[in-house]
Amino acid sequence: MAKGKGKKQNSGSAGQNRKKTDDFLAQNKHKEGIYETSSGLQYKIIKQTSGQRPDSDSQVKVHQRAMLLGGKILDDTYKDATPLEFCLNDTIAGYAEGLQMMSVGSRYKFYIPPELGWGKKGSGGRIGPNALTIFDVALLEIVD
């Protein structure tokens, strides 16, 4: 999902979201198969392939299911059967970081803390302040 600035949120308060996010991430990192980067991005490898990986300037094509911690779906290109194409430097930091770990054909699940996502402001009423976002991502192609 692209970076965005939006109006005031109705998706939970900053304090409530921060606590839910912190509690979830603290428990999640101890689950089997969950890894955490030095930046705080947590991820799970669903399918690993070898091959070309994107860099920060790459244009990629992905399938993704983006959701909030409570399970609210923000976007689901798997369901729509329409892959999303974007440049890594046009997306949130956690998503770009995670995609650069993947090779074409891989599928990961990212747990993106607000510091690597939409932060204290959230995004346009859909993503509240300090909200954790979860992405189930399949890297289909590096376009450039």
PAZAPA-4460 file (N, C-alpha, C; in steps of 0.05 Angstrom, whole numbers, plus 32768, in hexadecimal, padded with zeros to 4 digits):
% residues 144
    n_x    n_y    n_z   ca_x   ca_y   ca_z    c_x    c_y    c_z   seq   type   mol
   8011   7FE8   8000   8000   8000   8000   8012   8019   8000     1      M     A
   800A   802C   7FF2   801A   8045   7FF0   8018   8055   8009     2      A     A
   802C   8066   800D   802B   8079   8023   8014   808C   801F     3      K     A
   8009   8095   8035   7FF3   80A8   8032   7FEF   80B8   804A     4      G     A
   7FE5   80D0   8046   7FDE   80E1   805C   7FBF   80E4   805B     5      K     A
   7FB3   80E1   8072   7F96   80E2   8071   7F8A   80F3   8087     6      G     A
   7F70   80F2   8088   7F62   8102   809C   7F61   80F3   80B6     7      K     A
   7F53   80FE   80C9   7F52   80F2   80E4   7F46   80D6   80E3     8      K     A
   7F51   80C5   80F4   7F49   80A9   80F4   7F31   80A3   8106     9      Q     A
   7F24   808D   8100   7F0F   8082   8112   7F15   8065   8117    10      N     A
   7F2E   805D   8115   7F35   8041   8117   7F44   803C   8131    11      S     A
   7F39   8045   8147   7F45   8041   8161   7F57   8058   8169    12      G     A
   7F5A   805B   8184   7F6B   8071   818D   7F88   806A   818C    13      S     A
   7F99   807E   818B   7FB6   807A   818A   7FC0   8069   81A1    14      A     A
   7FB6   806F   81B9   7FBE   8060   81D1   7FB5   8043   81D1    15      G     A
   7F9C   803E   81C9   7F92   8023   81C8   7FA1   8013   81B3    16      Q     A
   7FA5   801F   819C   7FB3   8011   8186   7FD0   800B   818E    17      N     A
   7FDD   801E   819B   7FF9   801A   81A3   7FFB   8002   81B6    18      R     A
   7FE9   8000   81C9   7FEA   7FEA   81DC   7FE4   7FD0   81CF    19      K     A
   7FD0   7FCF   81BE   7FCA   7FB6   81AF   7FE1   7FAE   819D    20      K     A
   7FED   7FC1   8190   8004   7FBB   817E   801B   7FB0   818F    21      T     A
   8022   7FBE   81A4   8039   7FB6   81B5   8034   7F9A   81C0    22      D     A
   801C   7F95   81CB   8016   7F7B   81D6   8018   7F65   81C1    23      D     A
   800C   7F6A   81AA   800D   7F56   8194   8029   7F50   818C    24      F     A
   8039   7F64   8186   8055   7F60   817D   8066   7F51   8192    25      L     A
   8062   7F58   81AB   8071   7F4B   81C1   806B   7F2D   81C1    26      A     A
   8052   7F25   81BD   804A   7F09   81BD   8051   7EFC   81A3    27      Q     A
   804D   7F0A   818D   8051   7EFE   8172   806D   7EF6   816D    28      N     A
   8081   7F05   8177   809D   7EFF   8171   80A6   7EE5   817D    29      K     A
   8097   7EDA   8190   809E   7EC1   819C   8091   7EA9   818F    30      H     A
   8080   7EAE   817B   8073   7E98   816D   8086   7E8B   815A    31      K     A
   8081   7E71   8155   8092   7E62   8142   8091   7E6E   8126    32      E     A
   80A8   7E71   811A   80A9   7E7B   80FE   80A8   7E99   80FB    33      G     A
   80A7   7EA8   8111   80A7   7EC5   810F   80C3   7ED0   8113    34      I     A
   80CB   7EE1   8101   80E6   7EEE   8103   80E1   7F0C   8107    35      Y     A
   80F6   7F19   8112   80F4   7F36   8116   810E   7F43   810C    36      E     A
   810C   7F58   80FD   8123   7F67   80F4   812B   7F7B   8109    37      T     A
   8142   7F87   8105   814C   7F9B   8118   813A   7FB4   8119    38      S     A
   812B   7FB9   8104   8119   7FD0   8103   80FF   7FCB   8112    39      S     A
   80F9   7FB2   8118   80E0   7FAB   8126   80CB   7F9D   8114    40      G     A
   80D1   7F9B   80FA   80BF   7F8D   80E8   80BF   7F6F   80F0    41      L     A
   80A7   7F64   80F3   80A5   7F47   80F8   809A   7F3A   80DE    42      Q     A
   80A3   7F22   80D9   809A   7F14   80C0   809B   7EF6   80C4    43      Y     A
   808B   7EEA   80B3   808A   7ECD   80B2   808D   7EC5   8094    44      K     A
   809E   7EB1   808F   80A2   7EA8   8074   808D   7E92   806E    45      I     A
   807C   7E97   805B   8067   7E83   8053   8072   7E71   803D    46      I     A
   8080   7E7E   802A   808C   7E6F   8014   80A6   7E7E   800D    47      K     A
   80BC   7E6F   800C   80D6   7E7B   8006   80E0   7E70   7FEB    48      Q     A
   80E9   7E82   7FDA   80F6   7E7B   7FC1   8112   7E87   7FC0    49      T     A
   8121   7E80   7FAC   813B   7E8D   7FA8   8139   7E9C   7F8E    50      S     A
   8149   7EB0   7F8C   8149   7EC0   7F73   814C   7EDD   7F79    51      G     A
   8143   7EED   7F66   8146   7F0A   7F66   8136   7F16   7F7D    52      Q     A
   8142   7F2A   7F8A   8134   7F39   7F9F   8133   7F56   7F97    53      R     A
   811E   7F64   7F9E   811C   7F80   7F97   812E   7F91   7FA9    54      P     A
   8135   7FA9   7F9F   8143   7FBD   7FB0   8130   7FD4   7FB5    55      D     A
   8139   7FE8   7FC3   8128   7FFE   7FCC   811C   800E   7FB5    56      S     A
   8128   800C   7F9D   811E   801B   7F86   810E   800A   7F73    57      D     A
   810A   7FF0   7F7A   80FC   7FDE   7F67   80DF   7FE3   7F65    58      S     A
   80D4   7FDD   7F4D   80B8   7FDD   7F48   80B0   7FBF   7F4A    59      Q     A
   809C   7FBA   7F5B   8094   7F9E   7F60   8077   7F99   7F5A    60      V     A
   8070   7F80   7F55   8054   7F78   7F52   804F   7F63   7F68    61      K     A
   803A   7F67   7F78   8035   7F55   7F8E   8017   7F4F   7F90    62      V     A
   8012   7F39   7F9D   7FF7   7F34   7FA8   7FF9   7F39   7FC6    63      H     A
   7FE5   7F45   7FD1   7FE6   7F4B   7FEE   7FCA   7F4A   7FFA    64      Q     A
   7FCA   7F43   8014   7FB3   7F46   8025   7FBC   7F57   803C    65      R     A
   7FB2   7F70   803D   7FB9   7F82   8052   7FA2   7F84   8066    66      A     A
   7FAA   7F82   8080   7F95   7F83   8094   7F9F   7F90   80AE    67      M     A
   7F8C   7F97   80BE   7F92   7FA2   80D8   7F93   7F8C   80ED    68      L     A
   7F9D   7F92   8104   7FA0   7F7E   811A   7F86   7F70   8120    69      L     A
   7F70   7F7D   8120   7F56   7F71   8126   7F4B   7F60   810F    70      G     A
   7F58   7F5F   80F8   7F50   7F4E   80E2   7F42   7F5D   80CC    71      G     A
   7F3D   7F78   80CF   7F31   7F87   80BA   7F42   7F88   80A1    72      K     A
   7F37   7F7F   808B   7F46   7F7E   8071   7F46   7F9A   8065    73      I     A
   7F5E   7FA3   805E   7F62   7FBD   8051   7F63   7FBA   8033    74      L     A
   7F70   7FA4   802A   7F74   7F9F   800E   7F79   7F81   800A    75      D     A
   7F6E   7F76   7FF5   7F73   7F59   7FF0   7F74   7F54   7FD2    76      D     A
   7F8D   7F55   7FC7   7F90   7F51   7FAA   7F8E   7F34   7FA3    77      T     A
   7F91   7F22   7FB6   7F8D   7F05   7FB1   7F70   7F01   7FA9    78      Y     A
   7F5E   7F0C   7FB9   7F41   7F0A   7FB4   7F39   7F18   7F9A    79      K     A
   7F44   7F2F   7F95   7F3E   7F3F   7F7D   7F4B   7F34   7F64    80      D     A
   7F60   7F23   7F68   7F70   7F18   7F52   7F7D   7F2E   7F41    81      A     A
   7F83   7F44   7F4E   7F90   7F5B   7F40   7FA9   7F63   7F4F    82      T     A
   7FC1   7F5A   7F46   7FD9   7F61   7F55   7FDD   7F7F   7F56    83      P     A
   7FEC   7F87   7F6A   7FF2   7FA3   7F6F   800F   7FA8   7F66    84      L     A
   8013   7FBE   7F58   802E   7FC5   7F4F   8036   7FE1   7F5A    85      E     A
   804E   7FE3   7F65   8057   7FFC   7F71   8075   7FFB   7F74    86      F     A
   8081   8012   7F7A   809D   8015   7F7F   80A2   8013   7F9D    87      C     A
   80B6   8005   7FA5   80BC   8001   7FC1   80C0   801C   7FD0    88      L     A
   80CC   802F   7FC3   80D0   8049   7FD1   80B7   805A   7FD3    89      N     A
   80A0   804F   7FC9   8086   805D   7FCB   8074   8050   7FE0    90      D     A
   807F   803E   7FF0   806E   8030   8003   8079   8034   801F    91      T     A
   806C   802B   8034   8074   802E   804F   808E   801E   8054    92      I     A
   809E   8028   8067   80B8   801D   806D   80B8   7FFF   8073    93      A     A
   80A5   7FF5   8083   80A5   7FD9   808B   809E   7FC7   8073    94      G     A
   808D   7FD0   8062   8086   7FC0   804A   809E   7FBF   8037    95      Y     A
   80AB   7FD5   8033   80C2   7FD6   8021   80D9   7FC4   802C    96      A     A
   80DD   7FC6   8046   80F2   7FB6   8053   80EC   7F98   804F    97      E     A
   80D3   7F90   8054   80CC   7F74   8052   80CE   7F6A   8035    98      G     A
   80C5   7F79   8022   80C7   7F71   8006   80E3   7F6D   7FFD    99      L     A
   80F6   7F7C   8007   8112   7F79   7FFF   811F   7F60   800A   100      Q     A
   8112   7F53   801D   811B   7F39   8027   8111   7F22   8016   101      M     A
   80FD   7F27   8006   80F0   7F12   7FF6   80FC   7F0F   7FDA   102      M     A
   80FB   7EF7   7FD0   8102   7EF3   7FB4   80E8   7EEE   7FA4   103      S     A
   80E9   7EF2   7F8A   80D1   7EEE   7F7A   80C6   7ED2   7F7E   104      V     A
   80AC   7ED0   7F83   80A0   7EB6   7F88   809C   7EB0   7FA5   105      G     A
   80A8   7EC0   7FB7   80A5   7EBC   7FD4   808B   7EC8   7FDE   106      S     A
   8083   7EBE   7FF5   806B   7EC8   8003   8072   7ECB   8020   107      R     A
   806E   7EE3   802B   8073   7EE9   8047   805B   7EF6   8054   108      Y     A
   805B   7EF6   806E   8047   7F05   807D   8057   7F19   808E   109      K     A
   8050   7F33   808B   805D   7F48   809A   804B   7F53   80AF   110      F     A
   8057   7F58   80C7   8049   7F65   80DD   8057   7F80   80E1   111      Y     A
   804B   7F95   80D7   8058   7FAF   80D5   804F   7FC1   80EC   112      I     A
   8062   7FC7   80FE   805B   7FDA   8114   8057   7FF6   8109   113      P     A
   8049   8007   8117   8043   8022   810D   805B   8032   8106   114      P     A
   8072   802E   8113   808A   803E   810D   8094   8038   80F1   115      E     A
   808D   8021   80E6   8095   8019   80CB   807E   801B   80B8   116      L     A
   8067   8025   80C2   804F   8026   80B2   8044   8043   80B1   117      G     A
   802C   8046   80BB   801F   8060   80B9   8021   8070   80D2   118      W     A
   802F   8066   80E6   8036   8076   80FE   8020   8080   810F   119      G     A
   8025   8097   811B   8012   80A3   812E   7FFA   80AF   8120   120      K     A
   7FFC   80B4   8106   7FE6   80C1   80F7   7FD3   80AD   80EB   121      K     A
   7FDC   8095   80E5   7FCB   8082   80D7   7FC8   808A   80BA   122      G     A
   7FB2   8081   80AD   7FAE   8087   8091   7F90   8089   808B   123      S     A
   7F86   80A1   8087   7F6C   80A6   807B   7F54   8098   8088   124      G     A
   7F54   8093   80A2   7F3D   8087   80AE   7F3C   8068   80AC   125      G     A
   7F4C   805D   809A   7F4D   803F   8097   7F61   8033   80AA   126      R     A
   7F77   8040   80AF   7F8C   8037   80C0   7F8F   804B   80D7   127      I     A
   7F89   8042   80EF   7F89   8054   8106   7FA6   805C   810E   128      G     A
   7FA8   806F   8121   7FC2   8077   812B   7FCF   8060   813A   129      P     A
   7FE9   805C   8137   7FF8   8047   8144   7FEE   802B   813F   130      N     A
   7FE2   8027   8128   7FD7   800D   8121   7FEC   7FFA   8115   131      A     A
   7FEB   7FE1   811C   7FFB   7FCC   8110   7FED   7FC4   80F6   132      L     A
   7FFC   7FC0   80E1   7FF1   7FB6   80C8   7FFF   7F9C   80C1   133      T     A
   7FEF   7F8A   80B6   7FF8   7F6F   80AF   7FF4   7F6B   8091   134      I     A
   8009   7F62   8084   8009   7F5D   8067   8010   7F40   8061   135      F     A
   8000   7F32   8053   8006   7F18   8047   800D   7F1E   802A   136      D     A
   8027   7F1B   8023   8031   7F25   800A   803F   7F0E   7FFA   137      V     A
   8038   7F0D   7FE0   8046   7EFC   7FCD   8053   7F0E   7FB9   138      A     A
   806E   7F0C   7FB7   807D   7F1C   7FA3   807C   7F0D   7F88   139      L     A
   806D   7F19   7F76   8068   7F0C   7F5C   807E   7F13   7F47   140      L     A
   8087   7F2C   7F48   8099   7F35   7F33   80A8   7F4E   7F3B   141      E     A
   80C0   7F51   7F32   80CF   7F6A   7F33   80CD   7F76   7F17   142      I     A
   80BF   7F8C   7F14   80B7   7F96   7EFA   80CE   7FA4   7EEC   143      V     A
   80E0   7FB2   7EFA   80F5   7FC1   7EED   810D   7FB0   7EE7   144      D     A
***
